[in-house]
Amino acid sequence: MLDSYRNYRLHMHDLAFQKQERYWFGTHADNPIGTHYADYRRKFQGHRSYTAMLFEGMVMKYKTIDHNGKLIVRVESTEVLISDVPSALDLMASLRYETGANCLILDKSALAEQFFDLKTCVAGDILQKFVTYRMKLAIIGDFRTVSSNSLRNFIYESNKGNDIFFVQDEQLAIEYLSRN
């Protein structure tokens, strides 16, 4: 029974992901892989690594960490991975599909600069998607030198919650994400 339920969930997730792919490739003519969804499917037919496909050309590697029964994905990237809501959704869907984890650790450098400018509303929109899709996020960076009062307050309030955390190192991120 459990296997059939798991297969059903994977099938439904795959269908949802294919719908997201069609949307993304149908509306973004400047996508990095090509302009036609059918060409994309032919090019990557049989591949299981959606993350490699969606973020082709970017240097991104990740590792999974099992801490107290919680599966956490640590993404290490030298480039900006999240610049807007669609890129955040793509990353979330790809990593959840490949690993099954619902906890994610990112470096501060993986987020676009406008994320940290609260006037743009980018941070609120992206983080709302993480909360909506029940994926916890820890962002690693030095946030002690933040000059903006509103950003400092936003970080403080986020760290008091259960879903979004701004921390200094990976070990602290793992601790925050592992608690219920």
C-alpha positions as a Markdown table, in Angstrom:
| # | Residue | x | y | z |
|---|---|---|---|---|
| 1 | Met | 0.0 | 0.0 | 0.0 |
| 2 | Leu | 2.8 | 2.4 | 0.9 |
| 3 | Asp | 4.7 | 1.7 | -2.3 |
| 4 | Ser | 1.6 | 2.3 | -4.4 |
| 5 | Tyr | 0.9 | 5.6 | -2.6 |
| 6 | Arg | 4.6 | 6.7 | -3.0 |
| 7 | Asn | 4.4 | 5.9 | -6.7 |
| 8 | Tyr | 1.2 | 7.8 | -7.0 |
| 9 | Arg | 2.8 | 10.8 | -5.3 |
| 10 | Leu | 5.9 | 10.6 | -7.5 |
| 11 | His | 3.7 | 10.4 | -10.6 |
| 12 | Met | 1.6 | 13.4 | -9.5 |
| 13 | His | 4.7 | 15.4 | -8.7 |
| 14 | Asp | 6.2 | 14.5 | -12.1 |
| 15 | Leu | 3.0 | 15.7 | -13.8 |
| 16 | Ala | 3.1 | 18.9 | -11.8 |
| 17 | Phe | 6.7 | 19.4 | -12.7 |
| 18 | Gln | 6.0 | 18.8 | -16.4 |
| 19 | Lys | 3.3 | 21.4 | -16.2 |
| 20 | Gln | 5.7 | 23.8 | -14.6 |
| 21 | Glu | 8.2 | 23.0 | -17.4 |
| 22 | Arg | 5.7 | 23.8 | -20.0 |
| 23 | Tyr | 4.8 | 27.1 | -18.4 |
| 24 | Trp | 8.4 | 28.1 | -18.0 |
| 25 | Phe | 9.5 | 27.1 | -21.5 |
| 26 | Gly | 6.4 | 28.4 | -23.1 |
| 27 | Thr | 6.7 | 31.9 | -21.6 |
| 28 | His | 10.4 | 32.5 | -21.5 |
| 29 | Ala | 11.8 | 32.9 | -25.0 |
| 30 | Asp | 15.3 | 33.7 | -23.6 |
| 31 | Asn | 15.6 | 30.4 | -21.7 |
| 32 | Pro | 19.1 | 28.9 | -21.6 |
| 33 | Ile | 18.2 | 25.6 | -23.2 |
| 34 | Gly | 16.2 | 26.4 | -26.2 |
| 35 | Thr | 12.9 | 28.0 | -27.2 |
| 36 | His | 10.7 | 25.0 | -27.7 |
| 37 | Tyr | 9.4 | 22.6 | -25.1 |
| 38 | Ala | 9.5 | 19.6 | -27.5 |
| 39 | Asp | 13.1 | 20.2 | -28.3 |
| 40 | Tyr | 13.9 | 20.4 | -24.6 |
| 41 | Arg | 12.1 | 17.1 | -23.9 |
| 42 | Arg | 13.9 | 15.4 | -26.8 |
| 43 | Lys | 17.2 | 16.7 | -25.7 |
| 44 | Phe | 16.9 | 15.4 | -22.1 |
| 45 | Gln | 14.6 | 12.4 | -22.6 |
| 46 | Gly | 15.6 | 9.7 | -20.2 |
| 47 | His | 17.5 | 12.0 | -17.8 |
| 48 | Arg | 16.4 | 12.0 | -14.2 |
| 49 | Ser | 18.4 | 15.0 | -13.0 |
| 50 | Tyr | 16.0 | 17.9 | -13.5 |
| 51 | Thr | 18.3 | 20.2 | -11.5 |
| 52 | Ala | 21.1 | 19.7 | -14.0 |
| 53 | Met | 18.7 | 20.5 | -16.8 |
| 54 | Leu | 17.1 | 23.6 | -15.4 |
| 55 | Phe | 20.3 | 25.1 | -14.1 |
| 56 | Glu | 22.5 | 24.1 | -17.1 |
| 57 | Gly | 25.5 | 26.3 | -17.5 |
| 58 | Met | 25.5 | 27.2 | -13.8 |
| 59 | Val | 27.9 | 25.8 | -11.3 |
| 60 | Met | 25.7 | 24.2 | -8.6 |
| 61 | Lys | 26.3 | 21.2 | -6.5 |
| 62 | Tyr | 24.5 | 19.9 | -3.5 |
| 63 | Lys | 24.7 | 17.3 | -0.8 |
| 64 | Thr | 22.1 | 15.7 | 1.4 |
| 65 | Ile | 22.5 | 15.7 | 5.1 |
| 66 | Asp | 20.5 | 13.4 | 7.4 |
| 67 | His | 20.3 | 15.0 | 10.8 |
| 68 | Asn | 18.1 | 13.4 | 13.5 |
| 69 | Gly | 15.9 | 11.9 | 10.8 |
| 70 | Lys | 15.5 | 15.2 | 8.9 |
| 71 | Leu | 16.7 | 15.2 | 5.3 |
| 72 | Ile | 18.4 | 18.5 | 4.5 |
| 73 | Val | 19.9 | 19.7 | 1.2 |
| 74 | Arg | 22.9 | 21.9 | 1.2 |
| 75 | Val | 23.4 | 23.8 | -2.1 |
| 76 | Glu | 26.8 | 25.2 | -2.8 |
| 77 | Ser | 26.8 | 27.6 | -5.8 |
| 78 | Thr | 29.2 | 30.1 | -7.2 |
| 79 | Glu | 26.4 | 31.9 | -9.0 |
| 80 | Val | 23.0 | 33.5 | -8.3 |
| 81 | Leu | 20.4 | 30.7 | -8.3 |
| 82 | Ile | 17.4 | 32.6 | -7.1 |
| 83 | Ser | 16.6 | 36.0 | -8.6 |
| 84 | Asp | 12.8 | 35.9 | -8.8 |
| 85 | Val | 9.8 | 33.7 | -7.9 |
| 86 | Pro | 10.0 | 31.4 | -10.9 |
| 87 | Ser | 13.7 | 30.6 | -10.3 |
| 88 | Ala | 12.9 | 29.8 | -6.6 |
| 89 | Leu | 10.1 | 27.5 | -7.6 |
| 90 | Asp | 12.3 | 25.7 | -10.1 |
| 91 | Leu | 15.0 | 25.2 | -7.5 |
| 92 | Met | 12.5 | 24.0 | -4.9 |
| 93 | Ala | 10.7 | 21.6 | -7.3 |
| 94 | Ser | 14.0 | 20.2 | -8.7 |
| 95 | Leu | 15.6 | 19.5 | -5.3 |
| 96 | Arg | 12.5 | 18.1 | -3.8 |
| 97 | Tyr | 12.0 | 15.8 | -6.7 |
| 98 | Glu | 15.6 | 14.6 | -6.7 |
| 99 | Thr | 16.1 | 14.3 | -3.0 |
| 100 | Gly | 12.7 | 14.2 | -1.3 |
| 101 | Ala | 14.0 | 16.8 | 1.2 |
| 102 | Asn | 11.9 | 19.6 | 2.5 |
| 103 | Cys | 14.8 | 21.6 | 4.1 |
| 104 | Leu | 17.2 | 23.7 | 2.1 |
| 105 | Ile | 20.4 | 25.5 | 3.0 |
| 106 | Leu | 21.7 | 28.2 | 0.6 |
| 107 | Asp | 24.6 | 30.7 | 0.7 |
| 108 | Lys | 23.8 | 34.4 | 0.7 |
| 109 | Ser | 25.6 | 34.6 | -2.6 |
| 110 | Ala | 23.0 | 32.3 | -4.2 |
| 111 | Leu | 20.4 | 35.0 | -3.8 |
| 112 | Ala | 20.2 | 38.1 | -6.0 |
| 113 | Glu | 21.0 | 41.5 | -4.5 |
| 114 | Gln | 17.5 | 42.8 | -4.9 |
| 115 | Phe | 16.4 | 40.0 | -2.5 |
| 116 | Phe | 17.9 | 42.0 | 0.4 |
| 117 | Asp | 16.3 | 45.2 | -0.6 |
| 118 | Leu | 12.9 | 44.9 | 1.0 |
| 119 | Lys | 11.4 | 47.8 | -1.0 |
| 120 | Thr | 11.4 | 45.5 | -4.1 |
| 121 | Cys | 9.2 | 42.9 | -2.3 |
| 122 | Val | 11.3 | 40.1 | -3.9 |
| 123 | Ala | 12.2 | 38.6 | -0.5 |
| 124 | Gly | 8.6 | 38.5 | 0.6 |
| 125 | Asp | 7.4 | 36.9 | -2.6 |
| 126 | Ile | 10.1 | 34.3 | -2.7 |
| 127 | Leu | 9.9 | 33.4 | 1.0 |
| 128 | Gln | 6.1 | 33.1 | 0.9 |
| 129 | Lys | 6.5 | 30.4 | -1.8 |
| 130 | Phe | 8.9 | 28.5 | 0.5 |
| 131 | Val | 6.3 | 28.7 | 3.3 |
| 132 | Thr | 3.4 | 27.8 | 1.1 |
| 133 | Tyr | 5.1 | 24.7 | -0.3 |
| 134 | Arg | 6.4 | 23.8 | 3.2 |
| 135 | Met | 10.0 | 23.9 | 2.4 |
| 136 | Lys | 12.2 | 25.2 | 5.2 |
| 137 | Leu | 15.1 | 27.5 | 4.2 |
| 138 | Ala | 18.3 | 28.5 | 5.9 |
| 139 | Ile | 20.4 | 31.2 | 4.4 |
| 140 | Ile | 24.1 | 31.3 | 5.4 |
| 141 | Gly | 25.9 | 34.6 | 5.5 |
| 142 | Asp | 27.2 | 37.4 | 7.7 |
| 143 | Phe | 24.1 | 39.3 | 8.6 |
| 144 | Arg | 25.6 | 41.1 | 11.6 |
| 145 | Thr | 26.7 | 44.1 | 9.5 |
| 146 | Val | 23.3 | 44.8 | 7.9 |
| 147 | Ser | 22.8 | 48.5 | 7.8 |
| 148 | Ser | 19.0 | 48.6 | 7.0 |
| 149 | Asn | 16.9 | 48.6 | 10.1 |
| 150 | Ser | 13.9 | 47.0 | 8.3 |
| 151 | Leu | 16.1 | 44.1 | 7.0 |
| 152 | Arg | 17.6 | 43.6 | 10.4 |
| 153 | Asn | 14.1 | 43.4 | 11.9 |
| 154 | Phe | 13.0 | 41.1 | 9.1 |
| 155 | Ile | 15.9 | 38.7 | 9.8 |
| 156 | Tyr | 15.2 | 38.8 | 13.6 |
| 157 | Glu | 11.5 | 38.0 | 13.1 |
| 158 | Ser | 12.3 | 35.3 | 10.6 |
| 159 | Asn | 14.7 | 33.6 | 13.0 |
| 160 | Lys | 12.0 | 33.5 | 15.7 |
| 161 | Gly | 9.7 | 31.5 | 13.3 |
| 162 | Asn | 9.8 | 27.9 | 12.1 |
| 163 | Asp | 10.4 | 28.1 | 8.3 |
| 164 | Ile | 13.0 | 30.8 | 7.3 |
| 165 | Phe | 16.4 | 31.3 | 9.0 |
| 166 | Phe | 19.3 | 33.7 | 8.5 |
| 167 | Val | 22.4 | 32.1 | 10.1 |
| 168 | Gln | 26.2 | 32.5 | 10.2 |
| 169 | Asp | 27.3 | 28.9 | 9.5 |
| 170 | Glu | 26.2 | 25.5 | 8.2 |
| 171 | Gln | 26.1 | 23.8 | 11.6 |
| 172 | Leu | 23.7 | 26.4 | 13.0 |
| 173 | Ala | 21.5 | 26.1 | 9.9 |
| 174 | Ile | 21.3 | 22.3 | 10.4 |
| 175 | Glu | 20.3 | 22.8 | 14.0 |
| 176 | Tyr | 17.5 | 25.4 | 13.1 |
| 177 | Leu | 16.2 | 23.2 | 10.3 |
| 178 | Ser | 16.1 | 20.0 | 12.4 |
| 179 | Arg | 13.9 | 21.4 | 15.1 |
| 180 | Asn | 10.2 | 21.0 | 14.7 |
